[in-house]
Amino acid sequence: MQLPQVNYLAVLVSAVVIFFLGGLWYSKALFAKKWMALMGKTEEEIKAAGAPPMGLMLLQGFISGLLVAWTLAVILNHFANLTALRGALVGGLCWLGFAGATSYSTALFSMQKKQLWVINTGFNLVSFVIAGVILACWR
């Protein structure tokens, strides 16, 4: 099987942007305090929860962003006359049909607070849209 023709540098840059967006999104500058409150946890409780080492979690988060960017690049290959707007729309549509819908269903059945879902899925939506713009413009 041959890998699809995509601009792998654009995929890598998109993944880096998603990674840094996540750092900003879940920082104290944006949603960290509200996110922790909605999780019902303090910063100390999160640190003491026995999570994997931070470096490993960050690596896994980066790989997740890389998969999102690569998949979106493959999907965008099926569109002609790509513009920034079309890239943003395709990214938003992919979020709606894949990440938004599935995370909403999961949040419903796990009885997650709607505000927590909005924070988490908002990050995904913005990530998909930004990656769509980068990948559409940088072919």
C-alpha positions as CSV (number, residue, x, y, z in Angstrom):
1,M,0.0,0.0,0.0
2,Q,1.3,3.4,-1.0
3,L,1.0,6.4,1.4
4,P,-1.2,9.2,0.0
5,Q,0.4,12.2,-1.7
6,V,0.3,14.9,1.0
7,N,2.6,17.7,2.0
8,Y,4.2,16.1,5.0
9,L,5.9,19.3,6.1
10,A,2.4,21.0,6.2
11,V,1.1,18.1,8.2
12,L,4.0,18.4,10.7
13,V,3.5,22.2,11.0
14,S,-0.3,21.6,11.5
15,A,0.5,19.1,14.2
16,V,2.8,21.5,16.0
17,V,0.2,24.3,15.8
18,I,-2.4,21.9,17.2
19,F,0.0,20.9,20.0
20,F,0.7,24.5,21.0
21,L,-3.0,25.4,20.7
22,G,-3.7,22.7,23.2
23,G,-1.1,24.1,25.6
24,L,-2.7,27.5,25.3
25,W,-6.3,26.2,25.4
26,Y,-5.8,24.3,28.7
27,S,-3.6,26.9,30.3
28,K,-4.6,29.3,33.0
29,A,-4.8,32.0,30.4
30,L,-7.8,30.4,28.9
31,F,-9.7,27.4,30.2
32,A,-7.6,25.6,32.8
33,K,-9.4,26.8,35.9
34,K,-12.9,26.2,34.5
35,W,-11.8,22.8,33.1
36,M,-10.5,21.7,36.4
37,A,-13.6,22.9,38.2
38,L,-15.9,21.1,35.8
39,M,-13.7,18.0,36.2
40,G,-14.2,18.3,40.0
41,K,-10.5,18.3,40.5
42,T,-7.8,20.5,42.0
43,E,-4.4,20.9,40.4
44,E,-2.9,18.9,43.2
45,E,-5.4,16.1,42.7
46,I,-4.7,15.9,39.0
47,K,-0.9,15.7,39.7
48,A,-1.5,13.0,42.3
49,A,-3.8,10.9,40.2
50,G,-1.1,8.6,39.0
51,A,-1.2,9.8,35.4
52,P,1.6,8.7,33.1
53,P,4.6,10.9,33.1
54,M,3.9,14.4,31.6
55,G,6.5,13.8,28.8
56,L,4.6,10.7,27.7
57,M,1.3,12.4,27.8
58,L,2.6,15.3,25.7
59,L,4.1,12.9,23.2
60,Q,0.8,11.1,22.9
61,G,-1.0,14.4,22.5
62,F,1.3,15.4,19.7
63,I,0.9,12.1,17.9
64,S,-2.9,12.6,18.2
65,G,-2.6,16.0,16.5
66,L,-0.3,14.5,13.9
67,L,-3.0,11.9,13.1
68,V,-5.6,14.6,12.8
69,A,-3.5,16.7,10.5
70,W,-2.5,13.8,8.3
71,T,-6.1,12.5,8.0
72,L,-7.3,15.9,7.2
73,A,-4.6,16.3,4.5
74,V,-5.7,13.0,2.9
75,I,-9.3,14.2,2.9
76,L,-8.4,17.6,1.5
77,N,-6.6,15.9,-1.4
78,H,-10.1,15.0,-2.8
79,F,-11.0,18.7,-3.2
80,A,-10.2,20.9,-6.1
81,N,-9.5,24.6,-6.0
82,L,-8.7,24.7,-2.3
83,T,-8.7,28.0,-0.5
84,A,-8.3,29.0,3.1
85,L,-12.1,29.2,3.5
86,R,-12.7,25.8,1.9
87,G,-10.0,24.3,4.1
88,A,-11.7,25.8,7.2
89,L,-15.1,24.5,6.1
90,V,-13.7,21.0,5.4
91,G,-12.0,21.0,8.8
92,G,-15.2,22.2,10.5
93,L,-17.2,19.5,8.6
94,C,-14.8,16.8,9.7
95,W,-15.1,18.0,13.3
96,L,-18.9,18.0,13.1
97,G,-19.2,14.5,11.6
98,F,-16.3,12.8,13.5
99,A,-15.0,14.5,16.6
100,G,-18.0,16.6,17.5
101,A,-20.7,14.0,17.1
102,T,-18.8,11.1,18.7
103,S,-17.5,13.2,21.7
104,Y,-21.1,14.6,22.2
105,S,-22.5,11.1,22.3
106,T,-19.8,10.0,24.7
107,A,-20.4,13.0,26.9
108,L,-24.1,12.3,27.0
109,F,-23.8,8.7,28.1
110,S,-21.0,9.4,30.6
111,M,-23.1,12.2,32.0
112,Q,-20.4,14.7,31.5
113,K,-21.3,18.4,32.1
114,K,-22.1,20.2,28.9
115,Q,-19.7,23.0,29.7
116,L,-16.9,20.5,30.0
117,W,-17.8,19.0,26.6
118,V,-17.9,22.5,25.1
119,I,-14.3,23.3,26.4
120,N,-12.9,20.0,25.1
121,T,-14.7,19.9,21.8
122,G,-14.1,23.6,21.2
123,F,-10.4,22.8,21.2
124,N,-11.0,20.1,18.7
125,L,-13.1,22.4,16.5
126,V,-10.5,25.1,16.4
127,S,-7.7,22.6,15.8
128,F,-9.6,21.1,12.8
129,V,-10.3,24.5,11.3
130,I,-6.8,25.8,11.7
131,A,-5.3,22.6,10.4
132,G,-7.7,22.8,7.4
133,V,-6.6,26.3,6.6
134,I,-2.9,25.4,6.8
135,L,-3.2,22.3,4.8
136,A,-5.4,23.9,2.1
137,C,-3.1,26.8,1.6
138,W,0.2,24.9,1.8
139,R,-0.1,22.2,-0.8
